[in-house]
Amino acid sequence: MDAPKFSLVETQRFEWPFRLRLPFRFGVITVTHGRQAVIRARIRLEDGTEQWGVAAETLAAKWFDKDPALTDAQNEHQLRRALEIAEEATRAAGAATAFGHFADSYAAVTQAGAAEKLNPLVASYGRALLDRAMLDALLKARRVSFWTGMRANIGGMAPHAVASDLASFDLGGMLASAQPLTRLHARHTVGLVDPITAADQAERVNDGLPETLEEVVATYRHRYWKLKVGGNVAADVDRLSRIATVLDRLHGGYHASLDGNEQYEDAEGALALWRAIEAEPRLAKLCASILFIEQPVKRARALETGMSTLGAARPVILDESDGPLDAFVTGRGLGYAGVSSKSCKGVWRSIINLARCRAWNAAEGRERYFMSAEDLTTLAGVCVQQDLALVALLGLPHVERNGHHFVDGFAGRPKAEAVRFMEAHPDLYADTPRGPRLRIRDGALEIGSLDVAGLGATEEPDVAAMEPMPKAAWP
């Protein structure tokens, strides 16, 4: 398959508000509501063919930029501005391959963002969302699925100065050898204010869905878990011990990751937490279950301090510090072993980092470097399906999924839209008395139906039931 060049003709930007059925706390932020961005992009191929594509992602406040001086509204405007910058750069570029649009404009987009006080993680959001919408359009124009198209390198991935460390790596060969998964384990996130048992709840939502950790275990039967920690060793050990009393009862055992969400000032603080976990008898089984530790140190220092000591106990991965495209390269030198994949950071970034894992592991003759699949409250529909399609292509067997727990299915969207997605993907969604929701059986998601023309979905959300995205009020 060739790698067609195309130009961006038109975009349409929308958004809609949603509310969480349960509050979700990570770090110092407790989230109760949010907004999702939806972008449609019309491309024109060199043969004159035109096609629309779509992408969706949460406008997540206090994650891309955690500056406490900024309001949630300002954070949302930062992300809107990142979209505008990406669109301006893409229009100016003219025709290019899907990968070329990303790689050729990366420096300009990052620099334009920096000039407007947008950090590289914020700047990557706009590029990531637009790239997905354009790739979706390209795949639909060629009537091929994401998995088929990527294995044939429809995006034209090739060595590029944007990732000079991969100058001799066979990107096309790696893609051709991909074996996309059709079943993924859902790694459930336990937030910092999530009730562990009924005794932790002052009042219940009583919407018929699981609320406590005990109820989640009984309902979904997960085998993979993501546990948030908050930066206070004593409080973290106490909460983890209460979580362990529930998870330790799971028949067949379990696996978990610890997410620091930048709550520790330095590697020594994070190491103190790990030593306390090791020393606590109630945490013996949970400690043995930990696969890796995610971004424990604040991003301001995360790429300045060594992680080798903590990394010797458990692998440590980058998440919020994965702003510059070479962050993983820097992190490797400091003792980090992994990096997260999130659609909000970009399809092409994930594939580049996968190539780095392959190259470094081959060079060292061992499987040390890896990627993890993480969530940013991917909501039902296009958003979650595009992220799952990417995770499957990367070959990652489990993915953090929490959108279905904190947001009730397609809540806030028209019923007809939810039904369309469910009928198109009956393996992924279940019809329940509360409407279509993610279907999780024995802790896993069946995703074979994502192998359709486009980036994980042929159906599109009802933009008539959304608001036009306002012009960014930034800076």
VENNORRA-V821385 format. One record per residue. N is the residue number from 1. SS is DSSP state (helix for helix, strand for strand, loop for the rest). NEAR is the number of other C-alpha atoms within 12 Angstrom. Layout:
BEGIN
n->N ss->SS near->NEAR
n->N ss->SS near->NEAR
END
This chain:
BEGIN
n->1 ss->loop near->17
n->2 ss->loop near->18
n->3 ss->loop near->28
n->4 ss->loop near->34
n->5 ss->loop near->28
n->6 ss->strand near->36
n->7 ss->strand near->36
n->8 ss->strand near->40
n->9 ss->strand near->28
n->10 ss->strand near->25
n->11 ss->strand near->33
n->12 ss->strand near->31
n->13 ss->strand near->36
n->14 ss->strand near->32
n->15 ss->strand near->33
n->16 ss->strand near->32
n->17 ss->strand near->27
n->18 ss->strand near->29
n->19 ss->strand near->27
n->20 ss->strand near->28
n->21 ss->strand near->30
n->22 ss->strand near->33
n->23 ss->strand near->27
n->24 ss->strand near->31
n->25 ss->strand near->27
n->26 ss->strand near->33
n->27 ss->loop near->30
n->28 ss->loop near->25
n->29 ss->strand near->26
n->30 ss->strand near->21
n->31 ss->strand near->29
n->32 ss->strand near->22
n->33 ss->strand near->26
n->34 ss->strand near->34
n->35 ss->strand near->35
n->36 ss->strand near->41
n->37 ss->strand near->42
n->38 ss->strand near->41
n->39 ss->strand near->45
n->40 ss->strand near->38
n->41 ss->strand near->36
n->42 ss->strand near->34
n->43 ss->strand near->41
n->44 ss->strand near->29
n->45 ss->strand near->29
n->46 ss->loop near->18
n->47 ss->loop near->14
n->48 ss->loop near->15
n->49 ss->loop near->21
n->50 ss->strand near->24
n->51 ss->strand near->31
n->52 ss->strand near->34
n->53 ss->strand near->43
n->54 ss->strand near->45
n->55 ss->strand near->54
n->56 ss->strand near->48
n->57 ss->strand near->46
n->58 ss->strand near->43
n->59 ss->loop near->43
n->60 ss->loop near->37
n->61 ss->loop near->33
n->62 ss->loop near->34
n->63 ss->loop near->40
n->64 ss->loop near->38
n->65 ss->loop near->35
n->66 ss->loop near->32
n->67 ss->loop near->21
n->68 ss->loop near->14
n->69 ss->loop near->11
n->70 ss->loop near->19
n->71 ss->loop near->17
n->72 ss->helix near->27
n->73 ss->helix near->22
n->74 ss->helix near->26
n->75 ss->helix near->35
n->76 ss->helix near->39
n->77 ss->helix near->33
n->78 ss->helix near->42
n->79 ss->helix near->50
n->80 ss->helix near->45
n->81 ss->helix near->37
n->82 ss->helix near->44
n->83 ss->helix near->48
n->84 ss->helix near->35
n->85 ss->helix near->39
n->86 ss->helix near->40
n->87 ss->helix near->40
n->88 ss->helix near->26
n->89 ss->helix near->33
n->90 ss->helix near->38
n->91 ss->helix near->25
n->92 ss->helix near->19
n->93 ss->helix near->26
n->94 ss->loop near->24
n->95 ss->loop near->27
n->96 ss->strand near->32
n->97 ss->loop near->34
n->98 ss->helix near->45
n->99 ss->helix near->42
n->100 ss->helix near->32
n->101 ss->helix near->42
n->102 ss->helix near->45
n->103 ss->helix near->38
n->104 ss->helix near->29
n->105 ss->helix near->35
n->106 ss->helix near->38
n->107 ss->helix near->26
n->108 ss->helix near->27
n->109 ss->helix near->39
n->110 ss->helix near->33
n->111 ss->helix near->23
n->112 ss->helix near->28
n->113 ss->helix near->36
n->114 ss->helix near->24
n->115 ss->helix near->17
n->116 ss->loop near->23
n->117 ss->loop near->22
n->118 ss->loop near->35
n->119 ss->loop near->34
n->120 ss->helix near->37
n->121 ss->helix near->38
n->122 ss->helix near->47
n->123 ss->helix near->46
n->124 ss->helix near->48
n->125 ss->helix near->52
n->126 ss->helix near->51
n->127 ss->helix near->49
n->128 ss->helix near->45
n->129 ss->helix near->49
n->130 ss->helix near->53
n->131 ss->helix near->51
n->132 ss->helix near->49
n->133 ss->helix near->47
n->134 ss->helix near->49
n->135 ss->helix near->57
n->136 ss->helix near->48
n->137 ss->helix near->48
n->138 ss->helix near->46
n->139 ss->helix near->41
n->140 ss->helix near->32
n->141 ss->helix near->31
n->142 ss->loop near->28
n->143 ss->loop near->23
n->144 ss->loop near->29
n->145 ss->strand near->35
n->146 ss->helix near->45
n->147 ss->helix near->42
n->148 ss->helix near->31
n->149 ss->helix near->39
n->150 ss->helix near->44
n->151 ss->helix near->29
n->152 ss->loop near->26
n->153 ss->loop near->34
n->154 ss->loop near->37
n->155 ss->loop near->41
n->156 ss->loop near->32
n->157 ss->loop near->41
n->158 ss->loop near->32
n->159 ss->loop near->22
n->160 ss->loop near->24
n->161 ss->helix near->19
n->162 ss->helix near->27
n->163 ss->helix near->31
n->164 ss->helix near->17
n->165 ss->helix near->22
n->166 ss->helix near->26
n->167 ss->loop near->18
n->168 ss->loop near->17
n->169 ss->loop near->27
n->170 ss->loop near->21
n->171 ss->helix near->33
n->172 ss->helix near->28
n->173 ss->helix near->19
n->174 ss->helix near->27
n->175 ss->helix near->33
n->176 ss->helix near->22
n->177 ss->loop near->19
n->178 ss->loop near->28
n->179 ss->loop near->22
n->180 ss->loop near->30
n->181 ss->loop near->28
n->182 ss->loop near->29
n->183 ss->strand near->31
n->184 ss->strand near->37
n->185 ss->strand near->36
n->186 ss->strand near->41
n->187 ss->strand near->41
n->188 ss->strand near->42
n->189 ss->strand near->40
n->190 ss->strand near->44
n->191 ss->loop near->38
n->192 ss->loop near->35
n->193 ss->loop near->31
n->194 ss->loop near->40
n->195 ss->loop near->30
n->196 ss->loop near->29
n->197 ss->loop near->25
n->198 ss->helix near->19
n->199 ss->helix near->15
n->200 ss->helix near->18
n->201 ss->loop near->17
n->202 ss->loop near->11
n->203 ss->loop near->12
n->204 ss->loop near->20
n->205 ss->loop near->19
n->206 ss->loop near->12
n->207 ss->loop near->14
n->208 ss->loop near->17
n->209 ss->loop near->26
n->210 ss->loop near->29
n->211 ss->loop near->37
n->212 ss->loop near->33
n->213 ss->helix near->37
n->214 ss->helix near->29
n->215 ss->helix near->22
n->216 ss->helix near->35
n->217 ss->helix near->33
n->218 ss->helix near->23
n->219 ss->helix near->21
n->220 ss->helix near->31
n->221 ss->loop near->31
n->222 ss->loop near->39
n->223 ss->loop near->36
n->224 ss->strand near->36
n->225 ss->strand near->42
n->226 ss->strand near->43
n->227 ss->strand near->45
n->228 ss->strand near->37
n->229 ss->loop near->43
n->230 ss->loop near->36
n->231 ss->loop near->35
n->232 ss->loop near->26
n->233 ss->helix near->25
n->234 ss->helix near->19
n->235 ss->helix near->18
n->236 ss->helix near->34
n->237 ss->helix near->33
n->238 ss->helix near->23
n->239 ss->helix near->31
n->240 ss->helix near->43
n->241 ss->helix near->29
n->242 ss->helix near->26
n->243 ss->helix near->39
n->244 ss->helix near->37
n->245 ss->helix near->22
n->246 ss->helix near->31
n->247 ss->helix near->40
n->248 ss->loop near->27
n->249 ss->loop near->18
n->250 ss->loop near->25
n->251 ss->loop near->14
n->252 ss->loop near->14
n->253 ss->loop near->21
n->254 ss->loop near->30
n->255 ss->strand near->30
n->256 ss->strand near->39
n->257 ss->strand near->39
n->258 ss->strand near->46
n->259 ss->strand near->42
n->260 ss->loop near->43
n->261 ss->loop near->38
n->262 ss->loop near->40
n->263 ss->loop near->34
n->264 ss->strand near->32
n->265 ss->loop near->25
n->266 ss->loop near->27
n->267 ss->helix near->35
n->268 ss->helix near->24
n->269 ss->helix near->26
n->270 ss->helix near->41
n->271 ss->helix near->30
n->272 ss->helix near->25
n->273 ss->helix near->36
n->274 ss->helix near->41
n->275 ss->helix near->23
n->276 ss->helix near->25
n->277 ss->helix near->33
n->278 ss->helix near->24
n->279 ss->helix near->17
n->280 ss->loop near->22
n->281 ss->helix near->19
n->282 ss->helix near->24
n->283 ss->helix near->29
n->284 ss->helix near->23
n->285 ss->helix near->27
n->286 ss->helix near->37
n->287 ss->helix near->35
n->288 ss->helix near->23
n->289 ss->helix near->28
n->290 ss->strand near->31
n->291 ss->strand near->31
n->292 ss->strand near->38
n->293 ss->strand near->42
n->294 ss->strand near->46
n->295 ss->loop near->47
n->296 ss->loop near->47
n->297 ss->strand near->40
n->298 ss->loop near->32
n->299 ss->helix near->36
n->300 ss->helix near->23
n->301 ss->helix near->23
n->302 ss->helix near->39
n->303 ss->loop near->34
n->304 ss->loop near->22
n->305 ss->loop near->27
n->306 ss->loop near->26
n->307 ss->loop near->37
n->308 ss->helix near->22
n->309 ss->helix near->22
n->310 ss->helix near->32
n->311 ss->helix near->32
n->312 ss->helix near->18
n->313 ss->helix near->26
n->314 ss->loop near->31
n->315 ss->strand near->33
n->316 ss->strand near->45
n->317 ss->strand near->46
n->318 ss->strand near->48
n->319 ss->loop near->43
n->320 ss->loop near->42
n->321 ss->loop near->40
n->322 ss->loop near->42
n->323 ss->loop near->39
n->324 ss->loop near->35
n->325 ss->loop near->34
n->326 ss->loop near->29
n->327 ss->helix near->32
n->328 ss->helix near->41
n->329 ss->helix near->33
n->330 ss->helix near->27
n->331 ss->helix near->36
n->332 ss->helix near->34
n->333 ss->helix near->20
n->334 ss->helix near->26
n->335 ss->loop near->31
n->336 ss->loop near->45
n->337 ss->loop near->42
n->338 ss->strand near->44
n->339 ss->strand near->44
n->340 ss->strand near->46
n->341 ss->strand near->44
n->342 ss->loop near->45
n->343 ss->helix near->44
n->344 ss->helix near->50
n->345 ss->helix near->46
n->346 ss->loop near->41
n->347 ss->helix near->44
n->348 ss->helix near->42
n->349 ss->helix near->41
n->350 ss->helix near->38
n->351 ss->helix near->41
n->352 ss->helix near->43
n->353 ss->helix near->41
n->354 ss->helix near->37
n->355 ss->helix near->36
n->356 ss->helix near->40
n->357 ss->helix near->35
n->358 ss->helix near->29
n->359 ss->helix near->27
n->360 ss->helix near->26
n->361 ss->helix near->19
n->362 ss->helix near->15
n->363 ss->helix near->14
n->364 ss->helix near->12
n->365 ss->loop near->12
n->366 ss->loop near->14
n->367 ss->loop near->18
n->368 ss->loop near->28
n->369 ss->loop near->36
n->370 ss->strand near->36
n->371 ss->strand near->40
n->372 ss->strand near->41
n->373 ss->strand near->42
n->374 ss->loop near->43
n->375 ss->loop near->37
n->376 ss->loop near->39
n->377 ss->loop near->42
n->378 ss->loop near->39
n->379 ss->loop near->45
n->380 ss->loop near->47
n->381 ss->loop near->46
n->382 ss->helix near->45
n->383 ss->helix near->42
n->384 ss->helix near->43
n->385 ss->helix near->47
n->386 ss->helix near->47
n->387 ss->helix near->46
n->388 ss->helix near->50
n->389 ss->helix near->47
n->390 ss->helix near->46
n->391 ss->helix near->45
n->392 ss->helix near->38
n->393 ss->helix near->41
n->394 ss->helix near->45
n->395 ss->loop near->31
n->396 ss->loop near->32
n->397 ss->loop near->31
n->398 ss->strand near->37
n->399 ss->strand near->46
n->400 ss->strand near->43
n->401 ss->loop near->42
n->402 ss->loop near->37
n->403 ss->helix near->39
n->404 ss->helix near->41
n->405 ss->helix near->43
n->406 ss->helix near->39
n->407 ss->loop near->35
n->408 ss->loop near->33
n->409 ss->loop near->41
n->410 ss->loop near->42
n->411 ss->loop near->28
n->412 ss->loop near->29
n->413 ss->loop near->31
n->414 ss->loop near->22
n->415 ss->helix near->21
n->416 ss->helix near->20
n->417 ss->helix near->27
n->418 ss->helix near->35
n->419 ss->helix near->29
n->420 ss->helix near->27
n->421 ss->helix near->39
n->422 ss->helix near->33
n->423 ss->helix near->22
n->424 ss->helix near->28
n->425 ss->loop near->33
n->426 ss->loop near->24
n->427 ss->loop near->27
n->428 ss->loop near->37
n->429 ss->strand near->34
n->430 ss->strand near->28
n->431 ss->strand near->23
n->432 ss->strand near->18
n->433 ss->loop near->12
n->434 ss->loop near->18
n->435 ss->strand near->26
n->436 ss->strand near->33
n->437 ss->strand near->36
n->438 ss->strand near->40
n->439 ss->loop near->33
n->440 ss->loop near->33
n->441 ss->strand near->23
n->442 ss->loop near->24
n->443 ss->loop near->31
n->444 ss->strand near->29
n->445 ss->strand near->40
n->446 ss->strand near->31
n->447 ss->loop near->36
n->448 ss->helix near->27
n->449 ss->helix near->31
n->450 ss->helix near->43
n->451 ss->loop near->34
n->452 ss->loop near->28
n->453 ss->strand near->28
n->454 ss->strand near->40
n->455 ss->loop near->49
n->456 ss->loop near->47
n->457 ss->loop near->46
n->458 ss->loop near->35
n->459 ss->loop near->33
n->460 ss->loop near->34
n->461 ss->loop near->37
n->462 ss->loop near->29
n->463 ss->helix near->26
n->464 ss->helix near->17
n->465 ss->helix near->18
n->466 ss->loop near->24
n->467 ss->strand near->19
n->468 ss->strand near->22
n->469 ss->loop near->29
n->470 ss->loop near->23
n->471 ss->loop near->21
n->472 ss->loop near->22
n->473 ss->loop near->18
n->474 ss->loop near->24
n->475 ss->loop near->21
END
